[in-house]
Structure formats: C-alpha cells, structure tokens
Amino acid sequence: MFEVGKRWKRVLLQIVVTVMVLPYLFPVIVMLQGSLAGQGFGNYKAVAEVPGFARFFLNSAIISASVVALVYLCALLASYGFAKLRLFGREVYFWMLLACLTLPEVVLLAPLFTTDQKLGLYNTYWAVILPLAALQVPFAVLLTRNFIAGLPEELFEAIRVDGAGAVRTFKHLVLPLTRPIAAAVIIFTLIAAWNDYLMPLVFEQAKTMQTITLVPTFFVGQFNDNQTDILAAAVITAIPEVVAYLGLQRLFERGLTAGAIK
C-alpha cells in the first residue's frame, strides 16, 4: 500500500476512488430499494416462504463448500508442483491447463449431460460439484502459482535439509505461507459456485436438489412477473458471499497484492 502525504492529494484520491465506486454501488442501491418496494420486508418473507427454500439454501451451501474444498486442494497442489517441483514438461501442462480458461460453460453442457447420465450422477450433488470445480481450477492455479513461485527458495532448501519430502513440505511450509492467496481463491470460487445458475438448472431437475439461485424463478410465470420479490431473493442470495468476503477481507487483499507483486 502507499501513503499520500499532502492534503490536496488525499482529497483528490478520495474523489477519484468515489467516482470509480459509484457505477458499482448504484445497482446495489437500486436492488435494495426495489426489494423493499410495495410490501417492504414482506417481500423477504414471501421469499422465505417459498416451498423448499431452506432445502435450496442447504443445497447451495453443500455444493459451494464442496467446490471450494476441491478447488483449494487441487489448485494449491498443482501450483506447488508447477512452481517448486522439477517436473518434466511442467510448463506444457501449465499452459494446457490455462487453455481450459477459454472454454465457456455452455459449450460443456451437452457432453457433461451425457456423462452424468452414464455415470448415474444426474440429480446428485456431484453432477454440479465436479464440473464447477473443474472450471474454477485453472483460474485458481493462475492465481496461486505466481504466489508460491515468489516464496524464498531458501525455505524449501532448509526444510529439505531437515529431511522433509514433497508431502511434508507442502503440509508444513506451503499451506501456512499461502493463507493470503488461499483466501482470494476461496472468495472467487465461492462467488462462482454460489451464483452459478446454469449447472443446477440443467443437472438438478429434482425439486429437492435445486439451489437458491433458482428461487427467483418461482416469482416469474406466464401471467406474473413479481420484480420486488425477485430483487428480495437476489439480496438474500448475496448475503453469504458478503459475509464471507468481510471475514476474509484482510487476507484476500494481501493475497492479491502479494501475488501481483511477486
């Protein structure tokens, strides 16, 4: 971070930051106002009274937590290998992994649908967890590899001298030192998994398996389009993400800053 000494520079910086934030803040304000229009907090009550709402919330929590755990473990293991281990062709594998970032989610629906049916995963949590985790791993590796590569090589040499192998090095050195970038990975993955609409819509046709992102569809029909309840559902959906970000904010910012510098 940097310090601005003169008062006029601080004022100018505050104005610039405020102007930059306003385009993002305005839709949030409109969403909050719209969610309270008409019946006020009664709109939130209507959302909470949707049949199976608690189940939808639980499904989203299970799917998101599983995706975050898979992406966290796979990304850190892969980044450790790409950054610090002498693996044959690691740069080729790294760029092949990054090439997966070019694949849009909608292109994978048909092959994933066929695969899920053949493996018996349709209408199960795994039908959504595995594809979402696979889609998030390349970006997570891109974030974490640079961070791990910037860790002092002397630390790895010292722990090797003490007799630690690759597994112990990962457990006792890499995991503790990568907490900041891990927080960034968790936040980005949680947002992507929690907000995903397409995968649950296609692969979770059973009512008991649907997620909270599908709740707004209960207020849209052939003869009705209740925008206030839809906005209330959007606000409720966003609350867990906001709470998670506030809880990991300091580590999140440190991770992104360190990853960018290193």
C-alpha positions as CSV (number, residue, x, y, z in Angstrom):
1,M,0.0,0.0,0.0
2,F,1.1,3.6,-0.4
3,E,0.7,6.8,1.7
4,V,-0.4,10.1,0.3
5,G,1.2,12.9,2.3
6,K,-0.3,16.2,1.1
7,R,-3.9,17.0,2.0
8,W,-5.0,18.0,-1.5
9,K,-3.7,14.7,-2.9
10,R,-5.7,12.8,-0.3
11,V,-8.8,14.8,-1.3
12,L,-8.2,14.2,-5.0
13,L,-7.6,10.5,-4.4
14,Q,-10.8,10.2,-2.3
15,I,-12.8,11.9,-5.2
16,V,-11.3,9.6,-7.8
17,V,-12.0,6.5,-5.7
18,T,-15.6,7.6,-5.0
19,V,-16.2,8.2,-8.7
20,M,-14.8,4.7,-9.5
21,V,-17.0,3.0,-6.9
22,L,-20.3,4.8,-7.8
23,P,-21.0,2.7,-11.0
24,Y,-20.8,-0.5,-9.0
25,L,-22.6,0.9,-5.9
26,F,-25.6,2.3,-7.8
27,P,-27.1,-1.1,-9.0
28,V,-26.8,-2.4,-5.4
29,I,-28.7,0.6,-4.0
30,V,-31.4,0.2,-6.7
31,M,-31.6,-3.6,-5.9
32,L,-32.1,-2.8,-2.2
33,Q,-34.7,-0.2,-2.8
34,G,-36.6,-2.4,-5.2
35,S,-36.6,-5.3,-2.8
36,L,-38.3,-3.1,-0.2
37,A,-40.9,-1.6,-2.6
38,G,-44.5,-2.5,-2.1
39,Q,-44.8,-4.7,1.0
40,G,-41.4,-3.7,2.4
41,F,-39.9,-6.6,4.4
42,G,-42.9,-8.6,3.4
43,N,-41.1,-9.3,0.2
44,Y,-38.4,-11.1,2.1
45,K,-41.0,-13.0,4.0
46,A,-42.5,-14.1,0.7
47,V,-39.1,-15.4,-0.5
48,A,-38.5,-17.3,2.8
49,E,-42.0,-18.9,2.4
50,V,-41.2,-20.4,-1.0
51,P,-41.7,-24.2,-0.7
52,G,-38.3,-25.8,0.0
53,F,-36.4,-22.5,0.5
54,A,-34.4,-23.9,3.4
55,R,-33.5,-27.0,1.3
56,F,-32.4,-24.8,-1.6
57,F,-30.2,-22.8,0.8
58,L,-28.7,-26.0,2.2
59,N,-28.1,-27.4,-1.3
60,S,-26.2,-24.3,-2.3
61,A,-24.2,-24.4,0.9
62,I,-23.2,-28.1,0.3
63,I,-22.3,-27.5,-3.4
64,S,-20.4,-24.3,-2.7
65,A,-18.4,-25.7,0.2
66,S,-17.5,-28.9,-1.7
67,V,-16.4,-26.9,-4.8
68,V,-14.3,-24.5,-2.6
69,A,-12.6,-27.5,-0.9
70,L,-11.8,-29.3,-4.2
71,V,-10.5,-26.2,-5.9
72,Y,-8.5,-25.1,-2.8
73,L,-6.8,-28.5,-2.6
74,C,-6.3,-29.1,-6.3
75,A,-5.1,-25.5,-7.0
76,L,-2.5,-25.5,-4.2
77,L,-1.2,-28.9,-5.1
78,A,-0.9,-28.1,-8.8
79,S,0.6,-24.7,-8.1
80,Y,3.2,-26.2,-5.7
81,G,4.2,-28.6,-8.4
82,F,4.3,-26.0,-11.2
83,A,6.3,-23.5,-9.1
84,K,8.7,-25.5,-7.0
85,L,9.0,-29.2,-8.1
86,R,11.1,-30.3,-11.0
87,L,8.5,-31.9,-13.2
88,F,9.1,-33.0,-16.8
89,G,7.1,-30.8,-19.1
90,R,5.5,-28.7,-16.3
91,E,5.3,-25.6,-18.5
92,V,3.5,-27.5,-21.2
93,Y,1.0,-28.9,-18.7
94,F,0.6,-25.4,-17.1
95,W,-0.3,-23.8,-20.5
96,M,-2.6,-26.7,-21.3
97,L,-4.4,-26.1,-18.0
98,L,-4.7,-22.4,-18.8
99,A,-6.2,-23.2,-22.2
100,C,-9.2,-24.5,-20.3
101,L,-10.0,-21.0,-19.3
102,T,-11.1,-20.4,-22.9
103,L,-13.9,-23.0,-22.6
104,P,-17.3,-21.4,-21.9
105,E,-19.6,-23.2,-19.5
106,V,-22.4,-23.6,-22.0
107,V,-20.2,-25.5,-24.5
108,L,-19.7,-28.2,-22.0
109,L,-23.4,-28.8,-21.1
110,A,-24.1,-31.5,-23.8
111,P,-21.0,-33.7,-23.0
112,L,-21.5,-33.2,-19.3
113,F,-25.2,-34.2,-19.5
114,T,-24.3,-37.4,-21.3
115,T,-21.5,-38.2,-18.9
116,D,-23.7,-37.6,-15.9
117,Q,-26.4,-39.9,-17.2
118,K,-23.9,-42.7,-18.0
119,L,-22.3,-42.4,-14.6
120,G,-25.6,-42.2,-12.7
121,L,-24.7,-38.7,-11.3
122,Y,-27.7,-36.9,-12.7
123,N,-29.8,-35.2,-10.0
124,T,-27.0,-35.6,-7.5
125,Y,-24.7,-33.0,-5.9
126,W,-21.7,-34.4,-7.8
127,A,-23.3,-33.5,-11.2
128,V,-22.8,-29.9,-10.3
129,I,-19.8,-30.0,-7.9
130,L,-17.3,-31.7,-10.2
131,P,-17.9,-29.5,-13.3
132,L,-17.9,-26.3,-11.3
133,A,-14.7,-27.3,-9.5
134,A,-13.0,-28.2,-12.8
135,L,-14.0,-24.9,-14.4
136,Q,-12.5,-22.9,-11.4
137,V,-9.2,-24.8,-11.0
138,P,-7.4,-23.2,-14.0
139,F,-8.0,-19.7,-12.7
140,A,-7.1,-20.6,-9.2
141,V,-3.8,-22.2,-10.4
142,L,-3.1,-19.0,-12.3
143,L,-3.5,-17.0,-9.1
144,T,-1.6,-19.3,-6.8
145,R,1.3,-20.4,-8.9
146,N,2.9,-16.9,-9.1
147,F,2.5,-16.5,-5.3
148,I,4.2,-19.8,-4.5
149,A,7.0,-19.2,-7.0
150,G,7.7,-16.0,-5.1
151,L,8.3,-17.8,-1.8
152,P,12.0,-17.8,-0.8
153,E,13.8,-20.8,-2.2
154,E,15.9,-20.9,1.0
155,L,12.9,-22.0,3.0
156,F,12.4,-25.0,0.8
157,E,16.1,-25.9,0.8
158,A,16.1,-25.7,4.6
159,I,13.2,-28.0,5.1
160,R,14.7,-30.5,2.6
161,V,17.9,-30.5,4.6
162,D,15.8,-31.4,7.6
163,G,14.6,-34.5,5.7
164,A,11.2,-33.3,4.6
165,G,9.8,-34.7,1.4
166,A,7.4,-33.1,-1.0
167,V,4.3,-34.0,1.1
168,R,5.7,-32.7,4.4
169,T,7.0,-29.6,2.6
170,F,3.5,-29.0,1.2
171,K,1.8,-29.6,4.6
172,H,4.2,-27.7,6.9
173,L,5.5,-24.9,4.6
174,V,3.3,-24.3,1.6
175,L,-0.1,-24.4,3.3
176,P,0.8,-22.0,6.2
177,L,2.5,-19.5,3.9
178,T,-0.2,-19.4,1.2
179,R,-3.1,-18.4,3.5
180,P,-3.4,-14.9,1.9
181,I,-3.7,-16.2,-1.7
182,A,-5.8,-19.1,-0.5
183,A,-8.3,-16.6,0.9
184,A,-8.5,-15.0,-2.6
185,V,-9.1,-18.4,-4.2
186,I,-11.8,-19.2,-1.6
187,I,-13.6,-15.9,-2.3
188,F,-13.5,-16.2,-6.1
189,T,-14.5,-19.8,-6.0
190,L,-17.3,-19.3,-3.5
191,I,-18.8,-16.5,-5.6
192,A,-18.7,-18.6,-8.8
193,A,-20.2,-21.7,-7.2
194,W,-22.8,-19.9,-5.1
195,N,-24.0,-17.7,-8.0
196,D,-24.0,-20.4,-10.7
197,Y,-27.4,-20.7,-12.3
198,L,-26.9,-22.9,-15.4
199,M,-25.4,-26.1,-13.9
200,P,-28.1,-26.6,-11.2
201,L,-30.8,-25.7,-13.7
202,V,-29.7,-28.4,-16.2
203,F,-28.4,-31.1,-13.8
204,E,-30.7,-30.8,-10.8
205,Q,-34.2,-31.3,-12.1
206,A,-35.5,-32.8,-8.8
207,K,-37.1,-30.1,-6.6
208,T,-35.2,-31.3,-3.6
209,M,-31.8,-30.8,-5.3
210,Q,-32.3,-27.3,-6.7
211,T,-30.3,-24.4,-5.4
212,I,-31.0,-20.9,-4.1
213,T,-30.2,-19.3,-7.4
214,L,-33.3,-20.9,-8.8
215,V,-35.6,-19.2,-6.2
216,P,-36.4,-16.1,-8.4
217,T,-38.0,-18.4,-11.0
218,F,-40.8,-19.0,-8.5
219,F,-41.9,-15.4,-9.0
220,V,-41.9,-15.4,-12.8
221,G,-44.6,-17.1,-14.7
222,Q,-46.8,-16.7,-17.8
223,F,-49.1,-14.2,-16.2
224,N,-46.9,-12.7,-13.4
225,D,-43.5,-11.1,-13.0
226,N,-43.0,-10.0,-9.4
227,Q,-39.8,-8.0,-9.6
228,T,-39.9,-6.9,-6.0
229,D,-39.7,-10.5,-4.7
230,I,-37.1,-11.3,-7.3
231,L,-34.9,-8.5,-6.0
232,A,-35.5,-9.6,-2.4
233,A,-34.4,-13.1,-3.4
234,A,-31.3,-11.6,-5.0
235,V,-30.4,-9.8,-1.8
236,I,-30.9,-12.9,0.3
237,T,-28.7,-14.8,-2.1
238,A,-25.9,-12.3,-1.9
239,I,-25.7,-12.2,1.9
240,P,-23.5,-15.3,2.4
241,E,-21.0,-14.0,-0.1
242,V,-20.8,-10.6,1.6
243,V,-20.3,-12.2,5.0
244,A,-17.5,-14.5,3.6
245,Y,-15.7,-11.6,2.0
246,L,-15.9,-9.5,5.1
247,G,-14.5,-12.3,7.1
248,L,-11.6,-12.9,4.7
249,Q,-11.1,-9.3,3.5
250,R,-7.7,-8.7,5.0
251,L,-6.2,-12.0,3.8
252,F,-7.9,-11.5,0.4
253,E,-6.3,-8.1,-0.2
254,R,-2.9,-9.3,1.0
255,G,-3.1,-12.3,-1.3
256,L,-4.0,-10.4,-4.4
257,T,-1.3,-7.7,-3.7
258,A,1.4,-10.2,-3.0
259,G,0.5,-12.3,-6.0
260,A,0.6,-9.3,-8.2
261,I,4.0,-8.1,-6.9
262,K,5.7,-11.4,-6.9
